[in-house]
Amino acid sequence: WFGPNKKYLCHCRSGGCDEKGVCREAGGRCARGWFGEGCQYGDILINAPFILTDFDDKTCKRIVSQVKFYIYNQHYVTWIRVVSQHPGN
């Protein structure tokens, strides 16, 4: 735990957090499924099918039909990030 009144849970990959939430080890990396400042943002697609993500922006999968995903639990979504590559014209 870190921050004022220890209100934030540490989600670092290993080694824990300092008093500001910075990860001490593993190159400052967050645990799988967490990202952002102090590793406080949870990835709601962490258990998504591989067709949607392999967590590597450099890889692509050709999808010839529509892709739909549903979020069954209520979440407060502040932003959505989609990575797509298209061949140049």
Phi and psi in degrees as GROMACS dihedral restraints (atoms count N, CA, C in turn):
[ dihedral_restraints ]
;  ai    aj    ak    al  type     phi  dphi    fc
    3     4     5     6     1  -152.3    20    10
    4     5     6     7     1   176.1    20    10
    6     7     8     9     1    85.5    20    10
    7     8     9    10     1  -177.3    20    10
    9    10    11    12     1   -57.5    20    10
   10    11    12    13     1   128.5    20    10
   12    13    14    15     1    56.6    20    10
   13    14    15    16     1    23.0    20    10
   15    16    17    18     1    51.9    20    10
   16    17    18    19     1    47.4    20    10
   18    19    20    21     1   -90.4    20    10
   19    20    21    22     1    -9.7    20    10
   21    22    23    24     1  -108.9    20    10
   22    23    24    25     1   132.3    20    10
   24    25    26    27     1   -83.6    20    10
   25    26    27    28     1   135.3    20    10
   27    28    29    30     1   -75.3    20    10
   28    29    30    31     1   129.5    20    10
   30    31    32    33     1  -122.4    20    10
   31    32    33    34     1    38.9    20    10
   33    34    35    36     1   -78.1    20    10
   34    35    36    37     1   153.1    20    10
   36    37    38    39     1   -60.5    20    10
   37    38    39    40     1   -43.7    20    10
   39    40    41    42     1  -160.4    20    10
   40    41    42    43     1   160.5    20    10
   42    43    44    45     1    83.4    20    10
   43    44    45    46     1    -6.3    20    10
   45    46    47    48     1    76.9    20    10
   46    47    48    49     1  -175.6    20    10
   48    49    50    51     1  -115.7    20    10
   49    50    51    52     1   156.2    20    10
   51    52    53    54     1   -84.7    20    10
   52    53    54    55     1  -173.1    20    10
   54    55    56    57     1   -66.7    20    10
   55    56    57    58     1   -14.5    20    10
   57    58    59    60     1  -102.7    20    10
   58    59    60    61     1     0.3    20    10
   60    61    62    63     1    92.3    20    10
   61    62    63    64     1     5.8    20    10
   63    64    65    66     1   -78.4    20    10
   64    65    66    67     1   130.9    20    10
   66    67    68    69     1   -67.8    20    10
   67    68    69    70     1   133.4    20    10
   69    70    71    72     1   -79.7    20    10
   70    71    72    73     1   -34.8    20    10
   72    73    74    75     1  -127.6    20    10
   73    74    75    76     1  -173.3    20    10
   75    76    77    78     1    57.9    20    10
   76    77    78    79     1    34.6    20    10
   78    79    80    81     1    65.6    20    10
   79    80    81    82     1    24.1    20    10
   81    82    83    84     1    72.3    20    10
   82    83    84    85     1    24.6    20    10
   84    85    86    87     1   -90.4    20    10
   85    86    87    88     1   145.8    20    10
   87    88    89    90     1   -79.5    20    10
   88    89    90    91     1   157.6    20    10
   90    91    92    93     1   -65.3    20    10
   91    92    93    94     1   157.0    20    10
   93    94    95    96     1   -55.6    20    10
   94    95    96    97     1   131.4    20    10
   96    97    98    99     1    94.7    20    10
   97    98    99   100     1    -2.5    20    10
   99   100   101   102     1  -127.4    20    10
  100   101   102   103     1   149.4    20    10
  102   103   104   105     1  -158.4    20    10
  103   104   105   106     1   175.6    20    10
  105   106   107   108     1    85.7    20    10
  106   107   108   109     1  -175.6    20    10
  108   109   110   111     1   -59.9    20    10
  109   110   111   112     1   125.0    20    10
  111   112   113   114     1    65.1    20    10
  112   113   114   115     1    15.4    20    10
  114   115   116   117     1    52.1    20    10
  115   116   117   118     1    43.1    20    10
  117   118   119   120     1  -100.9    20    10
  118   119   120   121     1     1.7    20    10
  120   121   122   123     1  -106.5    20    10
  121   122   123   124     1   126.9    20    10
  123   124   125   126     1   -96.2    20    10
  124   125   126   127     1   137.6    20    10
  126   127   128   129     1   -85.1    20    10
  127   128   129   130     1   109.7    20    10
  129   130   131   132     1   -75.2    20    10
  130   131   132   133     1   -10.0    20    10
  132   133   134   135     1   -98.6    20    10
  133   134   135   136     1    16.6    20    10
  135   136   137   138     1   -56.5    20    10
  136   137   138   139     1   -32.2    20    10
  138   139   140   141     1  -106.4    20    10
  139   140   141   142     1    22.8    20    10
  141   142   143   144     1   -68.2    20    10
  142   143   144   145     1   154.8    20    10
  144   145   146   147     1   -59.6    20    10
  145   146   147   148     1   150.2    20    10
  147   148   149   150     1   -57.1    20    10
  148   149   150   151     1   -25.8    20    10
  150   151   152   153     1   -62.7    20    10
  151   152   153   154     1   -25.6    20    10
  153   154   155   156     1   -88.3    20    10
  154   155   156   157     1   -36.0    20    10
  156   157   158   159     1  -157.9    20    10
  157   158   159   160     1   143.4    20    10
  159   160   161   162     1  -120.8    20    10
  160   161   162   163     1    12.2    20    10
  162   163   164   165     1    62.9    20    10
  163   164   165   166     1    26.8    20    10
  165   166   167   168     1  -133.5    20    10
  166   167   168   169     1   109.7    20    10
  168   169   170   171     1   -65.3    20    10
  169   170   171   172     1   -15.6    20    10
  171   172   173   174     1   -86.4    20    10
  172   173   174   175     1    -8.9    20    10
  174   175   176   177     1  -105.3    20    10
  175   176   177   178     1   153.0    20    10
  177   178   179   180     1  -134.8    20    10
  178   179   180   181     1   156.8    20    10
  180   181   182   183     1  -131.0    20    10
  181   182   183   184     1   128.4    20    10
  183   184   185   186     1   -75.9    20    10
  184   185   186   187     1   122.1    20    10
  186   187   188   189     1  -119.4    20    10
  187   188   189   190     1   119.8    20    10
  189   190   191   192     1   -98.4    20    10
  190   191   192   193     1    -2.6    20    10
  192   193   194   195     1  -124.8    20    10
  193   194   195   196     1  -177.9    20    10
  195   196   197   198     1   -68.4    20    10
  196   197   198   199     1   149.6    20    10
  198   199   200   201     1  -117.5    20    10
  199   200   201   202     1   125.1    20    10
  201   202   203   204     1  -125.1    20    10
  202   203   204   205     1   140.6    20    10
  204   205   206   207     1  -135.6    20    10
  205   206   207   208     1   148.9    20    10
  207   208   209   210     1  -120.8    20    10
  208   209   210   211     1   138.8    20    10
  210   211   212   213     1  -106.3    20    10
  211   212   213   214     1   108.2    20    10
  213   214   215   216     1   -82.2    20    10
  214   215   216   217     1   -26.7    20    10
  216   217   218   219     1   -97.7    20    10
  217   218   219   220     1   153.7    20    10
  219   220   221   222     1   -73.9    20    10
  220   221   222   223     1   129.4    20    10
  222   223   224   225     1  -134.7    20    10
  223   224   225   226     1   147.1    20    10
  225   226   227   228     1   -89.8    20    10
  226   227   228   229     1   107.7    20    10
  228   229   230   231     1  -101.0    20    10
  229   230   231   232     1   120.6    20    10
  231   232   233   234     1   -95.5    20    10
  232   233   234   235     1   -25.6    20    10
  234   235   236   237     1  -166.4    20    10
  235   236   237   238     1   159.6    20    10
  237   238   239   240     1  -128.7    20    10
  238   239   240   241     1   137.6    20    10
  240   241   242   243     1  -118.3    20    10
  241   242   243   244     1   126.5    20    10
  243   244   245   246     1  -125.9    20    10
  244   245   246   247     1   132.0    20    10
  246   247   248   249     1  -111.3    20    10
  247   248   249   250     1   127.4    20    10
  249   250   251   252     1  -139.2    20    10
  250   251   252   253     1   146.3    20    10
  252   253   254   255     1  -123.5    20    10
  253   254   255   256     1   136.2    20    10
  255   256   257   258     1  -127.3    20    10
  256   257   258   259     1   140.0    20    10
  258   259   260   261     1   -64.5    20    10
  259   260   261   262     1   145.5    20    10
  261   262   263   264     1   -67.1    20    10
  262   263   264   265     1   151.0    20    10
